[in-house]
Amino acid sequence: MAEMMRHVVLARYCEGLPVPEDFRVEEAPLPIPEDGQFRVRHVFNSVDPGTRSRLSGSDTYSAAQKIGAPMDGFSVGVIEESKHADWKEGQQVFFAGGWRSHSIQNGKGFIGPVYPGLPLSYWIGVLGVPGLTAWCGLKETAQFREDDAVLVTSAAGPVGATAGQLAKAWGASKVVGIAGSDQKCAWLKNEAGFDAVINYKTVDDLDAAISEAMPDGIDLLYDNVGNAMIERVLPKMKLNGRICVAGQVADYSLALEDRPGIRTTTPFITHQIMMRGLVVFYHAKLFPEALQTMAGMIAKGELKLKEERFEGLEAMPEAFCGLFRGENFGRRVVKVGEE
């Protein structure tokens, strides 16, 4: 009997918040690499909030996921069979592999070798798309400047936590985070080095709390939440302030007509505000420097991270759905194979 692999497919379009029943696990024959290809055995797969934007049947900044198609995502694993001269069997790699146990790669696109010395799972966390999103969003999209006062939303997620720490390392005058639990807030302040953190679930007046934490205004908003947060912060932006729209976790599960709008547009004129969206793969030229620098910072204890691990491919739907219930604290990864 032919060897088999397993993958998670989209069983139906998501309506509102995703639930595990929107997905199912299937088996398929183990893929055999052709010339110029290699097969990777996945060890860790990630679940990413941005995936939700593709799961309602409509195209957004990427094409809609098709019913019955294997889920896309990021992975790290080991090459177990290769017919490619530049990629050797036994080599560890990070790549866009999806919610699978195995995949075929050709060495093109988002893929690279894993440097030794750090846990393998980090290469789909701070050393994967979340960390690269933080780096590129600050440096390129928001044009970070030394002495910036920076506000980071969804600050306990891997993107937000990394962005805040990088801003501190690069000379921000103040970094304030917004998160959803006292535990997350304490970690961001005591471990990640944020100057102040606001628990949006417990403060009586979030607007007042932001103003109290940043009385002189905000130079840079690094937003992972969505339109309502940007609308809230716009009046607090300084002259020549910059907004990086890195994610919209509060909006992904809403129909377009139900998403809040941005009405407070006058500051774009009076304060010369710049707002730019971020698709991290447009900035691939920055990846080598970012990965090398952040790997060094992690090794020296200068860049902190949190990770939540799940076990088994079957756990991927629940790990993903929990992102939208606010249950995650750090990067969620799913162990699907042996290291």
Buried (B, 14 or more C-beta within 10 A) or exposed (E): EEEEBBBBBBBBBBEEBBBBEBBBBEEBEBBEBEEBBBBBBBBBBBBBBBBBBBBBBEEBEEEBBEEEEBBBBBBBBBBBBBBBEEBEEEBBBBBBBBBBBBBBBBBEEBBBEBEEEBBBBBBBBBBBBBBBBBBBBBBBBBBBBEEBBBBBBBBBBBBBBBBBBBBBBBEBBBBBBBBBBEEBBEBBBEEBBBBBBBBBEEBEEBEEBBBEBBEEBBBBBBBBBBBBBBBBBBBBBBEEBBBBBBBBBBBBBBEEEEBBEBEBEEBBEEBEBBBBBBEBEEBEEBBEEBBEBBBEBBEEEBBBBBBBBBEEBBBBBBBBBBBBEBBBBBBBBBBBBEE
